[in-house]
Amino acid sequence: MKFHIRNSRLAMFQSALGLLLLGGLLNAGAQQFEAGKKTKVTGTIQSRNGDLVTIREKKTGDTAIIDLTDSTKIERKKDFRMRHADMDVTAMVPGLTIEAEGVGNAKGQLDASKITFDPNVFAVEVAEEQQIQANQAAASHAQSTANQGVAAAGQAQGSADAAQASANQAGQAAVAAGAVAITDAQAVALVNQRVSDLADYKTVEEADLFFPTGQASLSPDDKAALSKLASDAASVQNYMIEIAGYASSSGTKAENLKLSDERAAAVTNYLRDSANVPMRRILVPAGYGASHAVVSNQTSEGRDVNQRVDVKVIVNKGISESASM
């Protein structure tokens, strides 16, 4: 197998849904939990920074910081794609609604003893956010058109109505996709959105591993590349690692999705078992099938390139940049 490592601040693929505006500094304006007091809180994850998870509370709308530790127990209410239960902690990404239980620490954060989440709820929330953004875009476009002049008001209104109708259709389709997210591969991609493609994160190092057709095993060179990446990541404050597996178009859609998942899982298992990377520092290791081909699949050389796993070391941009000032 071939592998390649590079430092990069640009995401390789622009497949992000852009669904959420992530928060700035984690400690700014966050709720303070009383030290030693047991607490339970429900909210939607706004951002990640290493072991720290910033949520927006469901009841108050305030932000709060949840601290993940080795003893934090993660439970899902329903099955989450093909992922094993020991990978549930990797689902702690922006957009997911969680219920956290724990005890306040000296920093005013909640040391989580247990976190519960429902991946189906996440899929629906993603779809609803798409609808909101589609409607806002339609309204903004209509207003811009109307401002061109009273003379074109009638035409602008027609354009606005058409845009709104299109937005509503898109929103309905998104909600429908979210409702069947666990069984439909395209909707599953919403749940497994790439965190590194969201605006508040930057990639500081990346490894690309390439696999022969139909295989998901790591070569000695792959393992050496992952060991180096993990060693480098350990020196990066509040690092997180994102793993995305891909396949060529050689097999069926279902086969490619399964194979890409197996490749992502192989990398995840090695980082955890051999490179001593805590699972809570790994974000949504997922397979994306034959999507995001780097080059055409029409040639064997192209297929070899597309049969890969992208491994990214990422950090919260706002936190890292403020720390360097």
Summary of the structure (lengths in Angstrom):
residues: 325
radius of gyration: 21.2
end to end distance: 41.2
largest distance: 70.1
contacts: 1096
relative contact order: 0.16
helix: 39%
strand: 25%
